[in-house]
Amino acid sequence: MGSSHGKARVIRKSYSEGIHFVPMLERSYELFFDLQDLTGSELIKITGGLTVAKKGSDVLDGIKNSAKTYNCEIEILSPSEMKYRWKIFNPDQDMEGVLDLMGGALFPERIIKANLDISKDHGADLRFNTKIVKWRSTGNGVSLETEKGDIIYGDTLIISSGAWLSTLLEDLNLPLFVERQVLFWFNPIKNSKIFLPENSPNHSWEYEDGRTIYVQPNFGQGVKAAIHHDGYEVHPEKINRNRLNVNEEKKLRSIMNPYIPDLDIDSIDHAVCMYTNTPDREFIIDFHPNYKNVLVISPCSGHGFKFSPVIGEIVFNLIITNKCEFNLNPFSIERLL
Ligand SMILES: Cc1cc2nc3c(=O)[nH]c(=O)nc-3n(C[C@H](O)[C@H](O)[C@H](O)COP(=O)(O)OP(=O)(O)OC[C@H]3O[C@@H](n4cnc5c(N)ncnc54)[C@H](O)[C@@H]3O)c2cc1C
């Protein structure tokens, strides 16, 4: 019921959202590849990641800037080069493409399973469908109360409840905006081989200033596409996951069709998900301001999955060593109070 499903997630390294994310991403890539080697299951696939936007736009400048600062490999492509290289793309004449050679896909269901299996092998006590209704911190530790009335004790509490973060942190009154997001899968009607991951990258298109759609290759379930943000506010307990609203598919299709005309206009599947957004679209990685044994974690704002292993490592280091090699200032709780 959370925000980590949907068969494929985007990973990319040259990061327009801010160069402070790049060192964390470098570590994330290492950890994803380590996890993949450990499990023998395909968890990450490098396909390249193409961002297409108006030449000179902030998003393209941001990617180029982070690539320059951290020596990430990118290629800059004109509209005719993009059309020639991938026959399925139809960019506007005033657009430019930046191809991040480390862009690719993560497979979230397999990654979560791998993490659960490994943590279980290392002694974790995993409890599913166990709702926490209350928590307390005392000088000596923390306690949790489940919906069924069981009490669980521990040294440290990590609250990472996604769209339900505000529910478990009512005292902080965090300015979080939970946004409905719908993912769609489409079949190609032409050039279906080019939509395969061997032949085309992830691609995102800035169709208006600051507004994008993203599309992933066909990993076997169809071509996944969605509008990034632009959803309306929802409550995680009340969101309707079963029904589409009239315009949701139509809107995506009308934006996508001119750029990628070879996809069928009717989707074959969809999934409803939620973005939990902070006002500045940074994450939350910080101790609770009133309790030093409670850590609040939210890899949120619609771009956090690719950071999940490095954030896991950061959490471990904060709890065990109280040190972190990354600058966590952008992710402080104080900025939101
Ligand atoms: C449609 C969509 C596409 C995305 N695409 C990308 C992408 O391409 N690349 C990328 O990097 N990121 C992407 N993201 C963002 C990223 O996937 C999410 O931000 C991230 O996975 C959220 O993880 P989380 O652990 O914070 O939250 P969740 O995955 O929602 O996990 C929170 C969990 O806490 C549980 N919980 C809540 N309250 C309680 C309680 N009281 N007691 C017990 N359990 C509780 C919930 O049931 C849930 O399982 C996308 C997000 C969405 C929605």
PDBQT file of the ligand as one rigid body, heavy atoms in Angstrom, charges set to zero:
ROOT
HETATM    1  C1  LIG A 401       4.667   6.318  -8.975  1.00  0.00    +0.000 C 
HETATM    2  C2  LIG A 401       6.001   6.503  -8.360  1.00  0.00    +0.000 A 
HETATM    3  C3  LIG A 401       7.129   6.478  -9.165  1.00  0.00    +0.000 A 
HETATM    4  C4  LIG A 401       8.380   6.697  -8.608  1.00  0.00    +0.000 A 
HETATM    5  N1  LIG A 401       9.469   6.631  -9.418  1.00  0.00    +0.000 NA
HETATM    6  C5  LIG A 401      10.701   6.740  -8.885  1.00  0.00    +0.000 A 
HETATM    7  C6  LIG A 401      11.835   6.532  -9.703  1.00  0.00    +0.000 A 
HETATM    8  O1  LIG A 401      11.708   6.252 -10.890  1.00  0.00    +0.000 OA
HETATM    9  N2  LIG A 401      13.061   6.625  -9.125  1.00  0.00    +0.000 N 
HETATM   10  C7  LIG A 401      13.217   6.909  -7.796  1.00  0.00    +0.000 A 
HETATM   11  O2  LIG A 401      14.360   6.987  -7.341  1.00  0.00    +0.000 OA
HETATM   12  N3  LIG A 401      12.145   7.086  -6.995  1.00  0.00    +0.000 NA
HETATM   13  C8  LIG A 401      10.905   7.006  -7.493  1.00  0.00    +0.000 A 
HETATM   14  N4  LIG A 401       9.800   7.156  -6.709  1.00  0.00    +0.000 N 
HETATM   15  C9  LIG A 401       9.972   7.497  -5.289  1.00  0.00    +0.000 C 
HETATM   16  C10 LIG A 401      10.245   6.325  -4.413  1.00  0.00    +0.000 C 
HETATM   17  O3  LIG A 401       9.849   5.105  -4.981  1.00  0.00    +0.000 OA
HETATM   18  C11 LIG A 401       9.532   6.489  -3.076  1.00  0.00    +0.000 C 
HETATM   19  O4  LIG A 401       9.677   7.798  -2.614  1.00  0.00    +0.000 OA
HETATM   20  C12 LIG A 401      10.139   5.569  -2.045  1.00  0.00    +0.000 C 
HETATM   21  O5  LIG A 401      10.154   4.262  -2.541  1.00  0.00    +0.000 OA
HETATM   22  C13 LIG A 401       9.311   5.672  -0.778  1.00  0.00    +0.000 C 
HETATM   23  O6  LIG A 401       9.805   4.758   0.158  1.00  0.00    +0.000 OA
HETATM   24  P1  LIG A 401       9.354   4.852   1.663  1.00  0.00    +0.000 P 
HETATM   25  O7  LIG A 401       9.990   3.686   2.336  1.00  0.00    +0.000 OA
HETATM   26  O8  LIG A 401       9.595   6.214   2.211  1.00  0.00    +0.000 OA
HETATM   27  O9  LIG A 401       7.767   4.717   1.632  1.00  0.00    +0.000 OA
HETATM   28  P2  LIG A 401       6.830   3.446   1.342  1.00  0.00    +0.000 P 
HETATM   29  O10 LIG A 401       7.351   2.615   0.251  1.00  0.00    +0.000 OA
HETATM   30  O11 LIG A 401       5.454   3.985   1.181  1.00  0.00    +0.000 OA
HETATM   31  O12 LIG A 401       6.928   2.620   2.671  1.00  0.00    +0.000 OA
HETATM   32  C14 LIG A 401       6.336   3.055   3.866  1.00  0.00    +0.000 C 
HETATM   33  C15 LIG A 401       5.775   1.832   4.547  1.00  0.00    +0.000 C 
HETATM   34  O13 LIG A 401       5.388   2.182   5.876  1.00  0.00    +0.000 OA
HETATM   35  C16 LIG A 401       4.202   1.469   6.156  1.00  0.00    +0.000 C 
HETATM   36  N5  LIG A 401       3.494   2.155   7.252  1.00  0.00    +0.000 N 
HETATM   37  C17 LIG A 401       2.922   3.384   7.219  1.00  0.00    +0.000 A 
HETATM   38  N6  LIG A 401       2.351   3.678   8.403  1.00  0.00    +0.000 NA
HETATM   39  C18 LIG A 401       2.571   2.604   9.210  1.00  0.00    +0.000 A 
HETATM   40  C19 LIG A 401       2.210   2.293  10.555  1.00  0.00    +0.000 A 
HETATM   41  N7  LIG A 401       1.525   3.136  11.322  1.00  0.00    +0.000 N 
HETATM   42  N8  LIG A 401       2.581   1.089  11.072  1.00  0.00    +0.000 NA
HETATM   43  C20 LIG A 401       3.286   0.204  10.293  1.00  0.00    +0.000 A 
HETATM   44  N9  LIG A 401       3.653   0.446   9.006  1.00  0.00    +0.000 NA
HETATM   45  C21 LIG A 401       3.297   1.630   8.479  1.00  0.00    +0.000 A 
HETATM   46  C22 LIG A 401       3.439   1.483   4.848  1.00  0.00    +0.000 C 
HETATM   47  O14 LIG A 401       2.482   0.440   4.833  1.00  0.00    +0.000 OA
HETATM   48  C23 LIG A 401       4.540   1.282   3.841  1.00  0.00    +0.000 C 
HETATM   49  O15 LIG A 401       4.739  -0.082   3.562  1.00  0.00    +0.000 OA
HETATM   50  C24 LIG A 401       8.518   6.946  -7.221  1.00  0.00    +0.000 A 
HETATM   51  C25 LIG A 401       7.383   6.959  -6.398  1.00  0.00    +0.000 A 
HETATM   52  C26 LIG A 401       6.138   6.718  -6.961  1.00  0.00    +0.000 A 
HETATM   53  C27 LIG A 401       4.940   6.746  -6.086  1.00  0.00    +0.000 C 
ENDROOT
TORSDOF 0
